[in-house]
Amino acid sequence: MSPRPDAALGGIHRVAVLGAGTMGIGIAAAAADAGAEVLLLDMTSDGPDRSAVARAGFERMQAIRPAAFDDPGSAARIQVGNFADDLPRISDCDWIVEAIIEEIGAKRDLWRQVERVRAEGAVLSSNTSGIPLREIIRDMPARLRQDLVITHFFNPVKLMKLVEVVGCADTRPDAVIALSRFLAEGLKKGVVRAKDTVNFIANRIGCLWMFNGLNAAEGAILGGMTPEAVDALLAKPCGLPPTALLGLMDLVGMDVLALVGRNLEQNLPPGDWGRPFTRLPPLMQAMVDRGQVGRKAGGGFYRQSKAADGSRVRETFDLAQGTWRPERPAVLGPPHTVFTDLLFAATPEGRFAWTVMAPMLRYAADLVPEISDDLVGIDRAMRWGFAWQMGPFEMLDALGPERVAQRFAAEGTPVPVMLGVLREARATTFYRAGREYLGRDGRFHPIP
């Protein structure tokens, strides 16, 4: 690979991507768009083309929609290969990112091979949505431990802004700085430093919100609320994307969420507020059991079918009846169209929205500094990773933190850490003048 001086962001000129699946090809395309020379490797094939797996990923990279590249010409900066024949070629790479299956044994095996051939000072990262860094580097050589971090890209890489970067006590600061600079300036990502805790930041909070929301939604639907109303209440009024909750499940796949829930159930700390929120409600678990998990299976809560005249018909799954019916768009009116009115409305819709959103706000306000050194990182992770218009602390500021704290107290809910810090600081909001944020130490600091 020839050096490209214009790609010297954080000292990263050449990139090796190990794994040509969905995440790997997305990362490879983004790095090539940033001007880096990229080596894309995957498993070795038995046929005449031993690099067929990586080559298929490279071809898919050029065909997928939305396009993986900003500049189609960036594809010329990508070479393909296989682990058996071409792993030594990573010796001139500045950043080596592993994006293989979410299986810790496979990741550790590959990193042992990488360590034998990679260059001194190369920045290494394992792309994972929740495997702790400490488990990947356990008993590994000191050199590997100091150079390896977690990068948690969100899918699709081209569209999602967030990348969580996770180091640990063994990590050399220069590795984090160099990689963070390349991700931010080269790949144009929103970089958030997360702690080495289960599911990091966005998925730790987001999974609680999803599990709690689905349980609340099942109760509301059985009580007469339509799925369309559930999503309408949680979308625009709460500053969430149009997919809201049930639509998001169709996109992600409820089977995937169920697997994440089992991981959380096993790894959340004892006494963690998120422990009750790791399982799907009964009727939704039944959907998973029969394969009705979302778009990839032809439908979950919503689907499109073809009418007799050939037109497309949108249908909604009636959870109570267990049947499909034509979609019935929900129409909302005051006080259900504005976030600050909706969550305090003394209506079934208001109580439902509070039941879905309040535990997430409480949870986020109790996780500083466990998962993030500051609340800014939590807000950015939720905005950039889940496409929310406001992060949890921005939502609390909009609602009025003291008003929320008083409602928690009235419901018998302990006041979470950061709401207590806010009270002790005699402040009224977590952000001040758009330039400062309240730290865990009770003082206001400049927003990075």
C-alpha positions, 0 to 999 in steps of 0.5 A, a space after each residue: 500500500 502506498 502512503 497518503 499524506 492527506 490521510 494523516 489524521 491522528 497518524 492513521 494512513 493505512 487501515 486493516 479491517 478484519 471481517 467483511 460482514 455488514 459492519 466491516 464493509 461499512 467501516 472499510 468504506 468510511 475509512 477509504 472515504 477518509 483517504 486511508 488505504 484499506 486492507 479488507 480481510 476475512 475467512 479463507 475459502 476452499 475454492 480457487 479464489 481463497 479471498 472469495 469471502 472478502 471479495 463478496 463483501 467488497 462487491 456488496 459494499 459497492 452495490 448496497 443502498 444507501 451507498 456505503 461510499 460518499 465517493 465511489 472512487 474511494 473503492 480503489 483504495 481498498 484491497 481484499 485478502 484472507 486471514 491465512 495468506 494475507 494477515 502478515 500484510 497488516 504489518 504496515 497498518 496504523 489502525 487494525 479494526 476487528 469486526 468479526 462475529 460477537 463471540 469472545 473466543 473467536 475475537 481472542 483467537 484472532 487477536 493472538 494471530 494479529 499480535 504476532 504480525 502487527 507493527 509496534 505502535 499500531 492502534 487496535 480496536 475490536 468492534 463490539 456492541 457489548 463484549 467488555 474490553 477486559 474480557 478480550 485482553 485478559 491474559 494477553 501480552 502487555 503490548 496488545 493490552 496497551 494498544 487495544 480499545 473497543 470501537 462500537 460503531 452503529 449500523 449502518 455505519 454510513 448513516 449513524 453518527 455515534 462511535 463509542 470508544 472504550 479504553 481501560 487502565 492498561 490502554 495507552 492514552 495516545 492510542 485513544 487520542 489518535 483513533 478518536 481524532 481519525 474517527 472524528 475528523 476523518 470519518 466525521 463521527 461523533 466520538 463518545 468515550 465510554 467506560 468498560 461496562 456492560 453494553 457501554 452507554 447507548 445500548 445500556 440506557 437504550 435497552 432499558 428504554 426498549 424493554 420497559 417500553 415494550 412491557 408498557 406497550 403490551 399492557 396499553 395495547 391490551 387495555 385498548 390503545 392501538 400500536 399506531 397510537 403507541 408509536 405516535 405518542 413516542 415519536 414526534 412528541 418525545 423527539 424520537 424518530 418516526 420508527 418510535 418503539 414498535 417500528 424500531 423493533 421491526 427494524 432491529 428485530 425482537 430476536 436480537 433484543 431478546 439475546 441482548 436481554 439475556 446478556 444484560 440479565 447475566 452481566 448487570 451489576 447486582 442491585 442495578 435498576 436495569 435488572 427488571 428490564 431484560 425480558 420481553 412481555 409474554 405476547 411479544 415473546 410469543 411473537 419471537 417464538 413463532 418467528 414474527 420478529 420484524 422486517 427481516 421476517 416479513 413483519 413484526 408489528 407492521 408489514 406491507 402486503 399486496 392487495 388484489 389490484 397489485 397495490 401495497 397495503 400497510 397492515 398492523 398486527 393486533 396483539 390482543 387478537 393475534 391477527 393482522 388488520 389494515 393500518 389505522 394512523 393515530 391522530 393526536 391532539 393537545 395535550 399529547 403533542 408536546 413533550 412537556 405537556 404529554 408526560 404530565 398529562 392526567 390521561 391514559 396517553 400521558 400516563 403511558 408516556 410517563 411509564 415509558 420515559 421516566 424509568 429511562 430518565 431515572 436510570 440515566 441520572 443514576 449512571 454518572 460516572 459509572 458508564 460515562 464521566 459526565 452527562 454530556 457523553 450520555 446525552 450525545 450517545 443517545 442523540 447520535 446512537 438512537 437519533 433522539 432529538 434530546 438526550 436524557 439530561 436535555 429531556 430533564 431540563 425541558 421537563 424541569 428536573 425538580 418537577 420530575 424529582 418531586 414526581 419520583 418522590 410522590 411515586 416512592 422512587 428514590 431520587 437518582 444520583 444526578 438529581 441529588 447533585 443538582 439539588 445540592 448545587 442549588 441549580 435548576 438545570 443540568 446545562 447552563 447557558 448552552 455552554 456549561 454542564 453540571 459535573 458529578 462534583 456539583 460544579 459546572 464545567 465547559 461543554 467539550 
